[in-house]
Amino acid sequence: MPNRKISLVTGAGTGIGRSVALRLIEEGYSTVLAGRRRELLEETARLSGAESARVLVVPTDVSDPVAVEKLFEETRSKFGRLDVLFNNAGIASPAVPIDELAVEDWQSVVDVNLTGMFLCIRQAFKLMKAQDPMGGRIINNGSVSAHAPRPNSSPYTATKHGVTGLTKSSSLDGRAFNIACSQIDIGNADSDMTARMASGVPQADGSVKPEPRMSVEDVATAVAYMANLPLEANVQFMTVMATKMPLVGRG
């Protein structure tokens, strides 16, 4: 029997978000595509090959509470419920020393990576608590930066540590409502955000070296596994990373 579940993916226009959205659609989910740029979301929809009845494009700035509320209302209006939220949208700041970092750059990363994730969790809880049958699954995109920072990455690293706190709190608070919340920490997926790693990035020892990357398809496989579990089971935390990236070790 085909999957009749409903998923919502933020940051669905590029990279990890697009790959995950395409995989969920392929596996039978009707899917809401959210992101800042309509043209990229519509491209994702076209690439899926799915009929329009199964895909909803909603341009959304996740740092805007009104826009996020509208996103979830459009989801409810079209599909009637939400089974899986992949809370993926995120940005990074310029890789500069903390004393040279503009406050505006710090704030923009916090607004998207942390506040945006909170706003989406907040609305997902409202919808999942009210629907029948009650419940659903929230998968937050963390990062290996939630475990170990890169040089000159304080805004991104701090927000990803915050995501871990949100995941744990949401997992606890969701129990009474059959809402499972989990986190996937990704290391060096092949996306625009990691393109610079091919030519070399700063290491903890002060050197600059290229780093291995893995396909975003591998991330999609991992997220789909998490999404497809029955609600009585949960992958609380998963790390999926390029095998040879220099995360584990002395740096």
RODO-2510 file (C-alpha; in nm, 4 decimals, decimal comma):
residues 251
     n   res          X          Y          Z
     1     m     0,0000     0,0000     0,0000
     2     p     0,1460     0,3427    -0,0914
     3     n     0,2453     0,5820     0,1838
     4     r    -0,0340     0,8323     0,2565
     5     k     0,1535     1,0389     0,5109
     6     i     0,2135     1,4146     0,4941
     7     s     0,5595     1,5679     0,5309
     8     l     0,6895     1,9236     0,5452
     9     v     1,0488     2,0134     0,4602
    10     t     1,1989     2,3551     0,5306
    11     g     1,4920     2,4705     0,3194
    12     a     1,3535     2,2457     0,0452
    13     g     1,4886     2,4483    -0,2476
    14     t     1,8506     2,3327    -0,2341
    15     g     2,0980     2,0844    -0,0934
    16     i     1,9961     1,8573     0,1905
    17     g     1,6410     1,9898     0,2035
    18     r     1,5796     1,9268    -0,1653
    19     s     1,7315     1,5789    -0,1508
    20     v     1,5215     1,4805     0,1516
    21     a     1,2036     1,6256     0,0013
    22     l     1,2563     1,4326    -0,3222
    23     r     1,3183     1,1102    -0,1302
    24     l     1,0054     1,1496     0,0842
    25     i     0,7939     1,2224    -0,2244
    26     e     0,9454     0,9177    -0,3959
    27     e     0,8453     0,7069    -0,0969
    28     g     0,4844     0,8216    -0,1230
    29     y     0,4595     1,1199     0,1094
    30     s     0,2547     1,4197     0,0092
    31     t     0,4996     1,6989     0,0821
    32     v     0,5023     2,0697     0,1636
    33     l     0,8092     2,2498     0,0290
    34     a     0,9119     2,5578     0,2285
    35     g     1,1996     2,7975     0,1698
    36     r     1,2772     3,1594     0,0899
    37     r     1,2857     3,1367    -0,2928
    38     r     0,9765     3,0240    -0,4815
    39     e     1,1641     2,9430    -0,8023
    40     l     1,3886     2,6910    -0,6264
    41     l     1,0933     2,5288    -0,4492
    42     e     0,9074     2,4989    -0,7780
    43     e     1,2166     2,3403    -0,9313
    44     t     1,2168     2,0827    -0,6499
    45     a     0,8501     2,0153    -0,7197
    46     r     0,9215     1,9647    -1,0915
    47     l     1,2148     1,7350    -1,0209
    48     s     0,9912     1,5169    -0,8037
    49     g     0,7636     1,4349    -1,0963
    50     a     0,4725     1,4162    -0,8526
    51     e     0,1236     1,5323    -0,9391
    52     s     0,0320     1,8765    -0,8036
    53     a    -0,2173     1,7246    -0,5602
    54     r     0,0748     1,5736    -0,3655
    55     v     0,3075     1,8757    -0,3509
    56     l     0,2508     2,2188    -0,1981
    57     v     0,4987     2,5052    -0,2485
    58     v     0,4924     2,7697     0,0265
    59     p     0,7671     3,0375     0,0144
    60     t     0,8559     3,0977     0,3793
    61     d     1,1073     3,2885     0,5876
    62     v     1,1274     3,0627     0,8933
    63     s     1,2512     3,3504     1,1095
    64     d     0,9152     3,5298     1,0593
    65     p     0,6472     3,4071     1,3063
    66     v     0,3617     3,5213     1,0817
    67     a     0,5079     3,3449     0,7781
    68     v     0,5585     3,0225     0,9744
    69     e     0,2010     3,0337     1,1046
    70     k     0,0804     3,0763     0,7455
    71     l     0,2956     2,7823     0,6327
    72     f     0,1349     2,5444     0,8794
    73     e    -0,2136     2,6763     0,8154
    74     e    -0,1697     2,6144     0,4420
    75     t    -0,0448     2,2644     0,5246
    76     r    -0,3522     2,1935     0,7341
    77     s    -0,5840     2,3467     0,4769
    78     k    -0,4516     2,1364     0,1854
    79     f    -0,3670     1,8077     0,3517
    80     g    -0,5596     1,8081     0,6798
    81     r    -0,2678     1,6954     0,8950
    82     l     0,1110     1,6680     0,9269
    83     d     0,2980     1,3452     1,0000
    84     v     0,6637     1,4441     0,9551
    85     l     0,8407     1,7800     0,9842
    86     f     1,2002     1,7898     0,8627
    87     n     1,3143     2,1084     1,0358
    88     n     1,6074     2,1747     0,8062
    89     a     1,6452     2,5439     0,7126
    90     g     1,9740     2,6938     0,8260
    91     i     2,2472     2,9419     0,7378
    92     a     2,6072     3,0115     0,8358
    93     s     2,7967     3,3335     0,9062
    94     p     3,1257     3,4584     0,7618
    95     a     3,4189     3,2564     0,9002
    96     v     3,5891     3,5423     1,0857
    97     p     3,7307     3,5750     1,4390
    98     i     3,4613     3,6408     1,6969
    99     d     3,5892     3,9915     1,7706
   100     e     3,5457     4,0794     1,4015
   101     l     3,1997     3,9277     1,3674
   102     a     2,9204     4,1786     1,3054
   103     v     2,6343     4,1616     1,5530
   104     e     2,3966     4,1559     1,2551
   105     d     2,5620     3,8379     1,1266
   106     w     2,5285     3,6743     1,4683
   107     q     2,1624     3,7731     1,4894
   108     s     2,0716     3,6490     1,1422
   109     v     2,2129     3,3025     1,2173
   110     v     2,0286     3,2873     1,5499
   111     d     1,7057     3,4050     1,3849
   112     v     1,7094     3,1286     1,1219
   113     n     1,8893     2,8366     1,2865
   114     l     1,7434     2,8588     1,6358
   115     t     1,4393     3,0872     1,6451
   116     g     1,3215     2,9562     1,3074
   117     m     1,3455     2,5989     1,4302
   118     f     1,1542     2,6898     1,7465
   119     l     0,8795     2,8604     1,5452
   120     c     0,8345     2,5530     1,3252
   121     i     0,8307     2,3160     1,6253
   122     r     0,5750     2,5418     1,7939
   123     q     0,3373     2,5293     1,4992
   124     a     0,3963     2,1576     1,4400
   125     f     0,2984     2,0849     1,8002
   126     k    -0,0233     2,2841     1,7594
   127     l    -0,1182     2,0923     1,4463
   128     m    -0,0080     1,7478     1,5646
   129     k    -0,1881     1,7824     1,8981
   130     a    -0,5151     1,8828     1,7298
   131     q    -0,5247     1,6287     1,4445
   132     d    -0,6860     1,2851     1,4505
   133     p    -0,5081     1,0554     1,4987
   134     m    -0,2994     1,2764     1,7233
   135     g     0,0781     1,2888     1,6975
   136     g     0,3591     1,2995     1,4460
   137     r     0,7345     1,3185     1,4065
   138     i     0,9741     1,6148     1,4090
   139     i     1,3287     1,5678     1,2788
   140     n     1,5612     1,8597     1,3503
   141     n     1,8702     1,9161     1,1388
   142     g     2,1500     1,9650     1,3867
   143     s     2,5157     1,9378     1,2876
   144     v     2,8372     1,7745     1,3951
   145     s     2,9071     2,1311     1,5128
   146     a     2,6735     2,0459     1,8008
   147     h     2,9606     1,8234     1,9212
   148     a     3,2779     1,9993     1,8045
   149     p     3,3237     2,3479     1,6552
   150     r     3,5172     2,4556     1,3525
   151     p     3,7499     2,7566     1,3836
   152     n     3,5666     3,0917     1,3640
   153     s     3,2151     2,9424     1,3727
   154     s     3,0658     3,0717     1,6980
   155     p     2,7147     3,1668     1,5669
   156     y     2,6612     2,8413     1,3793
   157     t     2,8078     2,6266     1,6567
   158     a     2,6115     2,8025     1,9305
   159     t     2,2824     2,7669     1,7435
   160     k     2,3407     2,3975     1,6741
   161     h     2,4031     2,3384     2,0446
   162     g     2,0740     2,5209     2,0994
   163     v     1,9029     2,2892     1,8516
   164     t     2,0093     1,9951     2,0677
   165     g     1,8383     2,1563     2,3659
   166     l     1,5243     2,2158     2,1615
   167     t     1,5272     1,8552     2,0438
   168     k     1,5559     1,7165     2,3953
   169     s     1,2881     1,9480     2,5357
   170     s     1,0521     1,8811     2,2458
   171     s     1,1061     1,5067     2,2752
   172     l     1,0098     1,5245     2,6414
   173     d     0,7161     1,7588     2,5953
   174     g     0,5833     1,5623     2,2987
   175     r     0,5445     1,2325     2,4842
   176     a     0,1956     1,3058     2,6119
   177     f     0,0773     1,3852     2,2575
   178     n     0,2436     1,1007     2,0630
   179     i     0,4907     1,3443     1,9075
   180     a     0,8384     1,2001     1,8532
   181     c     1,1232     1,4497     1,8161
   182     s     1,4712     1,3608     1,6989
   183     q     1,7879     1,5156     1,5597
   184     i     2,0210     1,4272     1,2757
   185     d     2,3738     1,5666     1,2979
   186     i     2,5289     1,5878     0,9518
   187     g     2,8962     1,6192     0,8672
   188     n     3,0203     1,7362     0,5269
   189     a     2,7265     1,6644     0,2989
   190     d     2,7929     1,7729    -0,0592
   191     s     2,5990     2,1001    -0,0779
   192     d     2,6599     2,4673    -0,1558
   193     m     2,7356     2,5283     0,2131
   194     t     3,0304     2,2862     0,2037
   195     a     3,1663     2,3679    -0,1442
   196     r     3,4696     2,5468    -0,0008
   197     m     3,5880     2,2239     0,1636
   198     a     3,7071     2,0930    -0,1719
   199     s     3,9793     2,3576    -0,1866
   200     g     4,0635     2,3584     0,1833
   201     v     3,9234     2,4883     0,5117
   202     p     4,0908     2,5860     0,8417
   203     q     4,1599     2,3045     1,0850
   204     a     4,1902     2,3100     1,4638
   205     d     4,5697     2,2910     1,4416
   206     g     4,5892     2,6063     1,2293
   207     s     4,6463     2,4297     0,8972
   208     v     4,4221     2,4551     0,5930
   209     k     4,3234     2,1259     0,4308
   210     p     4,0581     1,9882     0,1940
   211     e     3,7999     1,7638     0,3594
   212     p     3,6114     1,4639     0,2226
   213     r     3,2392     1,5054     0,1572
   214     m     2,9521     1,2618     0,1130
   215     s     2,6484     1,2673    -0,1122
   216     v     2,3303     1,4416     0,0017
   217     e     2,1574     1,1215    -0,1111
   218     d     2,3157     0,9479     0,1877
   219     v     2,1553     1,2069     0,4146
   220     a     1,8196     1,1551     0,2450
   221     t     1,8457     0,7817     0,3097
   222     a     1,9135     0,8448     0,6787
   223     v     1,6280     1,0944     0,7209
   224     a     1,3852     0,8661     0,5371
   225     y     1,4746     0,5836     0,7750
   226     m     1,4016     0,8075     1,0742
   227     a     1,0792     0,9334     0,9191
   228     n     0,9436     0,5888     0,8381
   229     l     0,9726     0,4436     1,1868
   230     p     0,6430     0,3848     1,3706
   231     l     0,5773     0,6492     1,6361
   232     e     0,6463     0,4030     1,9169
   233     a     1,0120     0,4021     1,8039
   234     n     1,2475     0,6978     1,7724
   235     v     1,6059     0,7581     1,6658
   236     q     1,6735     1,0249     1,9275
   237     f     2,0068     1,1309     1,7774
   238     m     2,1821     1,0173     1,4611
   239     t     2,5171     1,1287     1,3220
   240     v     2,5804     1,0742     0,9523
   241     m     2,9086     1,2046     0,8181
   242     a     3,1771     1,1645     0,5558
   243     t     3,3738     0,8684     0,6867
   244     k     3,7160     1,0305     0,6533
   245     m     3,6351     1,3844     0,7662
   246     p     3,8522     1,5011     1,0583
   247     l     3,5826     1,5102     1,3284
   248     v     3,6920     1,2246     1,5492
   249     g     4,0470     1,2682     1,6768
   250     r     4,2765     1,5341     1,8119
   251     g     4,2420     1,7944     1,5351
***
